[in-house]
Amino acid sequence: MFSKAYSAAIHGIDGLIVSVEADVSDGLPIFDMVGYLGSEVKEARERVRIALKNSGYMLPAKRITVNLSPADIRKEGTAFDLPVAIAILAAFGHLPEECLKDILIIGELSLNGNINKVNGVLPIVYSAKQQGFTKCIVPKENAREGAVVVGMQTFGVASLTEAVELLSGKGEYTPEFVDIKQLFRRDDLEETMDFSEVAGQKAAKRAIEIAVSGMHNILMIGPPGSGKTMLAKRIPSIMPDLSFDESMEISKIYSIAGLMDQQALIAKRPYRSPHHTITTTALVGGGMNPKPGEISLAHLGVLFLDELPEFQKNTIEVLRQPLEDKSITIARLNASYRYPAGFMLVAAMNPCSCGFFPDRNRCNCSINLVKRYLNRISQPLLDRFDICIEALQMNYKELQIQEKQESSADIRKRVDIARKIQMERYEGQNIYFNSQLSPRTIKKYCKLDTKEQSLLEQAFIKMNLSARAYHRILKVARTIADLDQSDKIATKHISEAICYRSMDQKYWGE
């Protein structure tokens, strides 16, 4: 007999529907699996055979052939165990073939018949809905993750026996339900870190507010202990709340990476802070079985690189293309995988190896040593920072000031207003932040009067700016104007934006 079940494979951050075809015929009692299979899928043969036996299904001595189609796409992972077992049972007549129509099945089998959780359930269920499926059977531990897809009935099962009962209609099973509104309640998402805890550093706070408002990349330079890391950790607290679509996009990435931890959705903006010993593959993604890297896990959130010059130069240089394209493509012999990487890059560094340059009372580094340290950051990468700010060393009196510092909630209100202005301005253009403006759209939305053009021209010549730096000054000026709720980019907006380019000139200009 022949039967067909449906499952799915992960391709990039999307699911690819896979037909699991099982045929039972007379002949030598062997169990073959075909269809361009990875090693984990090939091993499913033994897991399925023993799980069926231990679940009480004694299969006759027949020739069993299982095909996973399409056969030109490599199948990886352990999520095919359950659909293979179900297809075989249907082929032997233990299940009616009609019950397998319009239902997607995924799950890993233990030898005793229990079903273990798998990665990538959310993008699989989401793709299944787009392909017209109405029901989905997933491991019990993944049920909440799959239930967030509206319009899809997701059933969580703990064993092969439960899956068979559900398909045959013998047991009473209800689809998993998740209250989406509850996941996005502000009371449940309050940040534990707040900008009110940071004393002083008004200039750095202002620069961060501008950076968040337009999703601009920012570099902080300052001596050890000046608060760079403390400021960076609080950036998510002033970022706008995630929309449902943004949350789904982030959650799909985390689901593939196996980082959902039984959450239904990622409801907070990501904050990723990899150590400077990270490898290139771990940062951008890839590997033998391609997985998203840190830049994709930080999508729509913050990627914080502390001690930037300590990273391997080859590692941080690969950020240049994703910073421009907002995505990363991993090319392999058999396929190419595209992962989103629309992150806000926040970096922090010391001005020299000891950290105290240009304070000659504490810094003993020679000029050549300082330059060698700073030159670990290439000019092309430096150009991709829209804002460069100096975090100054705090003195005792500043730390003892008792005046109340502005809270993250207060800053976020201004950020939300600036973001709303940008969304209305760029509606229908696939642009969401000022940092995404292209040279063509800059001419349209960042028009300057004669006075502002003259000021920017003087800065361009005096500071020997590149074309990329010129465009980034205009984009930052546009964001500053939005924070002032001004349609026109004024001289003060241009001046402030230029100041945020002057700091890198101070250290790298000579």
C-alpha positions as CSV (number, residue, x, y, z in Angstrom):
1,M,0.0,0.0,0.0
2,F,1.0,3.6,-0.5
3,S,0.4,6.6,1.8
4,K,1.5,10.2,2.0
5,A,2.0,12.5,5.0
6,Y,3.2,16.1,5.0
7,S,6.1,17.6,7.0
8,A,8.5,20.5,6.4
9,A,12.2,21.4,6.3
10,I,13.9,24.7,7.3
11,H,15.3,26.7,4.4
12,G,16.8,30.0,5.6
13,I,14.1,31.4,7.9
14,D,11.2,29.8,6.1
15,G,9.6,26.4,6.0
16,L,9.7,24.2,2.9
17,I,6.8,21.7,2.7
18,V,8.1,18.1,2.3
19,S,5.9,15.1,1.2
20,V,6.7,12.0,3.2
21,E,5.7,9.1,0.9
22,A,5.6,5.5,2.3
23,D,5.2,2.3,0.2
24,V,4.8,-1.2,1.6
25,S,5.2,-4.1,-0.7
26,D,6.2,-7.8,-0.8
27,G,9.8,-8.7,-1.0
28,L,12.9,-8.8,1.3
29,P,12.0,-7.2,4.7
30,I,14.1,-4.1,4.5
31,F,13.5,-0.4,5.4
32,D,14.8,2.1,2.8
33,M,14.7,5.9,3.0
34,V,15.5,8.1,0.0
35,G,15.3,11.7,-0.9
36,Y,18.7,13.4,-0.4
37,L,18.9,12.9,3.3
38,G,21.3,14.2,5.9
39,S,22.8,11.9,8.5
40,E,20.2,12.7,11.2
41,V,17.3,11.9,8.7
42,K,19.0,8.6,7.7
43,E,19.2,7.6,11.4
44,A,15.4,8.1,11.6
45,R,15.1,4.6,10.1
46,E,16.2,3.0,13.4
47,R,14.4,5.5,15.7
48,V,11.1,5.0,13.8
49,R,11.4,1.2,13.7
50,I,12.1,0.8,17.4
51,A,9.6,3.5,18.4
52,L,6.8,1.7,16.5
53,K,7.7,-1.6,18.2
54,N,7.8,0.0,21.7
55,S,4.4,1.7,21.0
56,G,2.7,-1.6,20.3
57,Y,2.8,-1.7,16.5
58,M,4.2,-5.0,15.3
59,L,4.9,-4.5,11.6
60,P,4.8,-7.5,9.2
61,A,7.9,-8.5,7.4
62,K,7.5,-6.3,4.3
63,R,9.7,-4.1,2.1
64,I,9.2,-0.5,3.3
65,T,10.3,2.4,1.2
66,V,10.0,6.0,2.4
67,N,10.7,9.0,0.0
68,L,11.0,12.6,1.2
69,S,10.1,14.9,-1.7
70,P,11.3,17.1,-3.3
71,A,14.4,15.0,-3.7
72,D,16.7,17.8,-4.8
73,I,16.5,19.6,-1.4
74,R,18.7,18.3,1.3
75,K,16.8,17.2,4.4
76,E,18.4,17.9,7.8
77,G,17.3,17.5,11.4
78,T,15.2,15.1,13.4
79,A,11.7,16.6,12.8
80,F,10.9,14.0,10.1
81,D,10.7,11.0,12.6
82,L,7.0,11.4,13.5
83,P,5.7,12.0,9.9
84,V,7.7,9.0,8.7
85,A,6.2,6.8,11.4
86,I,2.7,8.1,10.7
87,A,3.1,7.5,6.9
88,I,4.2,3.9,7.5
89,L,1.3,3.2,9.9
90,A,-1.1,4.6,7.2
91,A,0.5,2.4,4.6
92,F,0.0,-0.7,6.8
93,G,-3.7,0.3,7.3
94,H,-3.5,1.4,10.9
95,L,-4.7,4.9,9.9
96,P,-7.0,6.0,7.2
97,E,-5.1,7.9,4.5
98,E,-7.9,10.6,4.4
99,C,-6.9,11.8,7.9
100,L,-3.4,12.9,6.6
101,K,-4.8,15.4,4.1
102,D,-4.3,19.1,5.0
103,I,-2.4,18.4,8.2
104,L,1.3,19.0,8.8
105,I,3.3,16.7,11.1
106,I,6.7,17.3,12.8
107,G,8.5,15.8,15.7
108,E,11.4,13.7,16.9
109,L,10.8,10.3,18.3
110,S,12.5,8.7,21.2
111,L,13.0,4.9,21.2
112,N,10.1,4.5,23.7
113,G,7.7,6.4,21.4
114,N,7.8,9.7,23.2
115,I,8.0,12.9,21.1
116,N,10.8,15.3,21.7
117,K,10.9,19.1,20.9
118,V,12.5,20.3,17.7
119,N,13.8,23.6,16.4
120,G,12.1,25.8,13.8
121,V,8.5,25.0,14.6
122,L,7.3,28.6,14.2
123,P,8.5,29.2,10.6
124,I,7.3,25.7,9.7
125,V,3.8,26.3,11.0
126,Y,3.7,29.8,9.4
127,S,4.7,28.4,6.0
128,A,2.2,25.6,6.3
129,K,-0.6,28.1,6.8
130,Q,0.6,30.0,3.7
131,Q,0.5,26.7,1.7
132,G,-3.1,26.1,2.7
133,F,-2.8,23.7,5.6
134,T,-5.3,24.0,8.4
135,K,-4.0,21.7,11.1
136,C,-0.5,20.9,12.5
137,I,0.8,18.3,14.9
138,V,3.9,19.3,16.8
139,P,5.7,18.1,19.9
140,K,4.0,19.1,23.2
141,E,6.9,21.4,24.2
142,N,6.6,23.3,20.9
143,A,2.8,23.7,20.9
144,R,2.7,27.3,22.3
145,E,5.2,28.4,19.7
146,G,3.1,27.1,16.8
147,A,-0.1,28.3,18.3
148,V,0.7,32.0,17.7
149,V,0.0,31.5,13.9
150,V,-3.5,32.8,13.6
151,G,-5.7,30.5,11.4
152,M,-3.8,27.3,12.1
153,Q,-5.0,24.7,14.6
154,T,-1.9,23.5,16.4
155,F,-2.0,20.3,18.4
156,G,0.7,19.3,20.8
157,V,1.3,15.6,21.4
158,A,3.7,13.9,23.8
159,S,3.9,10.4,22.2
160,L,3.4,8.5,19.0
161,T,0.3,6.9,20.6
162,E,-1.3,10.3,21.2
163,A,-0.6,11.3,17.6
164,V,-2.3,8.2,16.3
165,E,-5.3,8.7,18.6
166,L,-5.6,12.3,17.4
167,L,-5.4,11.4,13.7
168,S,-7.9,8.5,14.1
169,G,-10.3,10.6,16.1
170,K,-10.4,8.3,19.1
171,G,-9.2,10.8,21.7
172,E,-10.5,14.3,22.5
173,Y,-7.7,16.8,21.8
174,T,-8.1,20.6,21.6
175,P,-5.8,22.9,19.7
176,E,-3.3,25.0,21.7
177,F,-4.4,28.5,22.4
178,V,-2.1,31.5,23.1
179,D,-3.4,35.0,24.1
180,I,-1.4,37.2,21.8
181,K,-2.5,40.5,23.6
182,Q,-1.2,39.1,26.9
183,L,2.2,38.5,25.4
184,F,2.5,42.2,24.5
185,R,1.3,43.8,27.7
186,R,3.6,46.6,28.7
187,D,3.4,45.6,32.4
188,D,4.9,42.3,31.6
189,L,7.7,43.7,29.4
190,E,9.1,46.4,31.7
191,E,12.9,46.6,31.5
192,T,14.9,45.9,34.6
193,M,17.5,48.5,33.5
194,D,16.7,52.2,33.3
195,F,18.5,55.3,32.1
196,S,17.6,57.0,35.4
197,E,20.3,54.8,37.0
198,V,23.0,56.5,34.9
199,A,24.5,59.6,36.5
200,G,25.7,62.4,34.2
201,Q,26.8,61.6,30.6
202,K,24.1,63.9,29.1
203,A,25.9,64.2,25.8
204,A,26.1,60.4,25.4
205,K,22.5,60.0,26.4
206,R,21.4,62.6,23.8
207,A,23.5,60.8,21.1
208,I,21.9,57.4,22.0
209,E,18.4,58.9,21.9
210,I,19.1,60.2,18.4
211,A,20.6,56.9,17.4
212,V,17.6,54.9,18.6
213,S,15.1,57.3,17.0
214,G,16.6,56.7,13.5
215,M,18.2,53.3,14.1
216,H,21.6,54.8,13.5
217,N,24.8,52.9,14.3
218,I,26.7,54.5,17.2
219,L,30.3,54.2,18.5
220,M,31.2,55.2,22.0
221,I,34.8,56.1,22.9
222,G,36.0,56.6,26.4
223,P,38.3,55.4,29.3
224,P,37.5,52.3,31.3
225,G,34.7,52.8,33.8
226,S,33.1,55.8,32.1
227,G,29.8,54.0,31.7
228,K,29.9,52.9,28.0
229,T,28.6,49.3,28.7
230,M,26.1,50.6,31.3
231,L,24.6,53.0,28.7
232,A,24.5,50.3,26.0
233,K,22.7,47.8,28.2
234,R,19.9,50.3,28.7
235,I,19.3,51.1,25.0
236,P,16.5,48.4,24.6
237,S,14.6,50.2,27.4
238,I,14.0,53.3,25.1
239,M,13.3,51.4,21.9
240,P,9.7,51.3,20.6
241,D,7.6,48.3,21.4
242,L,7.6,45.5,18.9
243,S,4.7,45.1,16.5
244,F,3.2,41.6,16.0
245,D,4.8,41.3,12.5
246,E,8.2,42.3,13.9
247,S,7.9,39.9,16.8
248,M,7.0,37.1,14.3
249,E,10.1,37.8,12.2
250,I,12.4,37.8,15.2
251,S,10.7,34.7,16.7
252,K,11.2,32.7,13.5
253,I,15.0,33.4,13.7
254,Y,15.1,32.3,17.4
255,S,13.0,29.3,16.7
256,I,15.4,28.0,14.0
257,A,18.3,28.7,16.4
258,G,16.6,26.8,19.2
259,L,16.4,29.8,21.6
260,M,12.7,30.1,22.2
261,D,12.9,28.4,25.6
262,Q,9.1,27.5,25.5
263,Q,8.2,31.1,24.8
264,A,5.3,31.6,22.4
265,L,6.9,34.7,20.9
266,I,9.8,37.0,21.4
267,A,8.0,40.1,22.7
268,K,11.1,42.2,23.5
269,R,13.6,43.7,21.1
270,P,16.8,41.6,21.1
271,Y,20.0,42.7,22.8
272,R,23.0,40.6,21.8
273,S,26.5,41.2,23.2
274,P,28.9,38.6,21.9
275,H,32.4,38.3,23.4
276,H,35.3,39.6,21.4
277,T,36.6,36.0,20.9
278,I,33.6,35.2,18.7
279,T,34.3,33.5,15.4
280,T,33.2,34.9,12.0
281,T,30.7,32.0,11.5
282,A,29.2,32.6,15.0
283,L,28.8,36.3,14.2
284,V,27.3,36.2,10.7
285,G,25.9,32.7,10.6
286,G,26.7,29.6,8.6
287,G,28.3,26.3,9.5
288,M,27.9,22.9,7.9
289,N,24.2,23.1,8.5
290,P,23.6,26.8,8.1
291,K,22.2,28.6,11.2
292,P,21.6,32.3,11.9
293,G,24.5,34.1,13.6
294,E,24.5,36.9,16.2
295,I,23.8,39.6,13.6
296,S,20.5,37.8,12.7
297,L,19.7,37.1,16.4
298,A,20.0,40.9,16.9
299,H,17.6,41.6,14.0
300,L,15.3,44.7,14.8
301,G,17.3,45.1,18.1
302,V,20.8,45.9,19.3
303,L,24.1,44.2,18.5
304,F,26.6,45.5,21.1
305,L,30.3,45.0,20.5
306,D,32.2,45.9,23.6
307,E,36.0,46.5,23.3
308,L,35.6,46.7,19.5
309,P,39.4,46.7,18.7
310,E,39.8,43.4,20.6
311,F,37.7,41.6,18.0
312,Q,39.6,39.8,15.2
313,K,39.9,42.3,12.4
314,N,38.6,39.8,9.8
315,T,35.6,39.1,12.0
316,I,34.3,42.6,12.3
317,E,35.1,43.5,8.7
318,V,32.4,41.0,7.5
319,L,29.9,43.4,9.2
320,R,30.3,45.9,6.4
321,Q,28.0,44.3,3.9
322,P,25.2,43.3,6.3
323,L,25.2,46.9,7.7
324,E,24.4,48.2,4.2
325,D,22.1,45.4,3.0
326,K,20.3,44.6,6.3
327,S,20.6,40.9,5.5
328,I,23.3,38.2,5.1
329,T,23.4,35.5,2.4
330,I,25.2,32.3,3.2
331,A,26.1,30.5,0.0
332,R,26.6,26.7,-0.1
333,L,27.1,24.3,-2.9
334,N,23.5,23.1,-2.8
335,A,21.7,26.2,-1.8
336,S,21.9,29.8,-0.6
337,Y,20.4,30.9,2.7
338,R,19.3,34.4,3.4
339,Y,18.9,35.7,7.0
340,P,17.7,39.1,8.0
341,A,20.2,41.4,9.8
342,G,18.5,44.7,10.3
343,F,20.2,45.4,13.6
344,M,21.4,48.7,15.3
345,L,25.1,48.4,15.8
346,V,26.4,49.8,19.1
347,A,30.1,49.6,19.8
348,A,32.3,50.7,22.6
349,M,36.1,51.0,22.8
350,N,38.9,52.6,24.7
351,P,41.0,55.3,23.0
352,C,44.2,53.3,23.5
353,S,45.4,50.0,24.9
354,C,45.6,51.3,28.4
355,G,42.4,53.2,27.9
356,F,43.3,56.7,29.1
357,F,44.6,58.6,26.1
358,P,44.8,61.6,25.7
359,D,45.2,62.0,29.5
360,R,49.0,62.1,29.8
361,N,48.8,61.9,33.6
362,R,47.6,58.3,33.3
363,C,48.4,57.3,29.7
364,N,51.9,56.2,28.9
365,C,51.2,55.0,25.4
366,S,53.3,56.4,22.6
367,I,51.6,58.1,19.7
368,N,52.6,55.2,17.4
369,L,51.1,52.7,19.9
370,V,47.9,54.7,20.1
371,K,47.6,54.9,16.3
372,R,48.3,51.2,16.0
373,Y,45.5,50.4,18.5
374,L,43.0,52.7,16.7
375,N,43.9,51.4,13.3
376,R,42.5,48.0,14.2
377,I,39.2,49.7,13.2
378,S,39.3,50.2,9.4
379,Q,38.1,53.5,7.8
380,P,35.4,51.7,5.8
381,L,33.9,50.2,9.0
382,L,34.3,53.5,10.8
383,D,32.3,55.2,8.0
384,R,29.4,53.0,8.8
385,F,28.9,54.5,12.2
386,D,26.5,57.4,11.9
387,I,27.3,58.7,15.3
388,C,30.6,58.8,17.2
389,I,30.4,60.1,20.8
390,E,32.9,60.4,23.6
391,A,32.0,59.0,27.1
392,L,33.9,61.2,29.5
393,Q,35.4,60.0,32.8
394,M,33.0,60.9,35.7
395,N,34.4,62.8,38.7
396,Y,33.3,62.4,42.3
397,K,31.0,65.4,42.5
398,E,29.1,64.3,39.4
399,L,28.5,60.9,41.0
400,Q,27.2,62.4,44.2
401,I,24.7,64.7,42.5
402,Q,21.3,63.8,43.9
403,E,19.1,65.3,41.1
404,K,16.7,62.9,39.5
405,Q,17.9,61.5,36.1
406,E,15.5,61.2,33.2
407,S,13.9,57.8,33.0
408,S,13.8,55.5,30.0
409,A,10.0,55.9,29.8
410,D,10.5,59.7,29.3
411,I,13.1,59.2,26.6
412,R,11.0,56.6,24.9
413,K,8.1,59.0,24.6
414,R,10.2,61.3,22.4
415,V,11.6,58.4,20.5
416,D,8.1,57.1,19.8
417,I,7.1,60.5,18.4
418,A,10.1,60.6,16.1
419,R,9.4,57.1,14.9
420,K,5.8,57.9,14.2
421,I,6.9,60.9,12.1
422,Q,9.2,58.7,10.0
423,M,6.5,56.0,9.5
424,E,4.0,58.6,8.2
425,R,6.6,60.2,6.0
426,Y,7.8,56.9,4.4
427,E,4.4,55.1,4.3
428,G,4.2,52.6,1.4
429,Q,7.9,53.0,0.5
430,N,9.4,50.0,2.4
431,I,11.4,52.5,4.5
432,Y,10.9,52.6,8.3
433,F,13.8,54.6,9.7
434,N,15.9,57.5,8.5
435,S,19.0,55.3,8.6
436,Q,17.5,53.3,5.6
437,L,17.4,56.3,3.3
438,S,19.3,55.8,0.0
439,P,21.2,58.6,-1.8
440,R,18.1,59.1,-4.0
441,T,15.6,59.4,-1.1
442,I,18.0,61.6,0.8
443,K,17.7,64.2,-2.0
444,K,13.9,64.0,-1.6
445,Y,13.6,64.1,2.2
446,C,16.8,65.9,3.4
447,K,16.6,69.1,1.4
448,L,18.7,72.0,2.7
449,D,18.5,75.7,2.3
450,T,21.5,77.8,1.2
451,K,22.7,78.4,4.7
452,E,22.7,74.8,5.7
453,Q,24.3,73.7,2.5
454,S,27.1,76.2,3.0
455,L,27.7,74.8,6.6
456,L,27.8,71.2,5.4
457,E,30.1,72.1,2.5
458,Q,32.6,73.7,4.9
459,A,32.5,70.6,7.1
460,F,32.9,68.3,4.2
461,I,36.1,70.1,3.0
462,K,37.6,70.8,6.4
463,M,37.0,67.3,7.8
464,N,37.9,65.5,4.5
465,L,34.7,63.5,4.7
466,S,33.8,60.6,2.4
467,A,30.6,60.5,0.4
468,R,29.2,57.9,2.8
469,A,29.9,60.2,5.8
470,Y,28.2,63.1,4.0
471,H,25.0,61.0,3.5
472,R,25.1,59.8,7.1
473,I,25.3,63.4,8.4
474,L,22.2,64.2,6.4
475,K,20.4,61.2,7.8
476,V,21.3,62.0,11.4
477,A,20.3,65.6,10.8
478,R,16.9,64.4,9.6
479,T,16.5,62.4,12.8
480,I,17.4,65.3,15.0
481,A,14.8,67.4,13.1
482,D,12.2,64.7,13.7
483,L,13.0,64.8,17.4
484,D,12.3,68.5,17.3
485,Q,9.2,67.8,15.3
486,S,10.5,70.0,12.5
487,D,9.7,69.5,8.8
488,K,12.8,71.5,7.9
489,I,16.4,70.6,8.6
490,A,17.8,73.7,10.3
491,T,21.3,74.9,10.9
492,K,21.3,73.6,14.5
493,H,20.3,70.1,13.3
494,I,23.2,70.1,10.7
495,S,25.6,71.4,13.3
496,E,24.8,68.7,15.9
497,A,25.0,66.0,13.2
498,I,28.5,67.3,12.2
499,C,29.6,67.2,15.9
500,Y,28.8,63.5,15.9
501,R,31.3,63.0,13.1
502,S,34.0,65.2,14.7
503,M,34.9,62.7,17.4
504,D,36.3,60.1,15.0
505,Q,38.2,63.0,13.4
506,K,39.8,63.7,16.8
507,Y,41.2,60.2,17.1
508,W,41.6,59.0,13.5
509,G,41.9,62.4,11.7
510,E,45.7,62.7,12.0
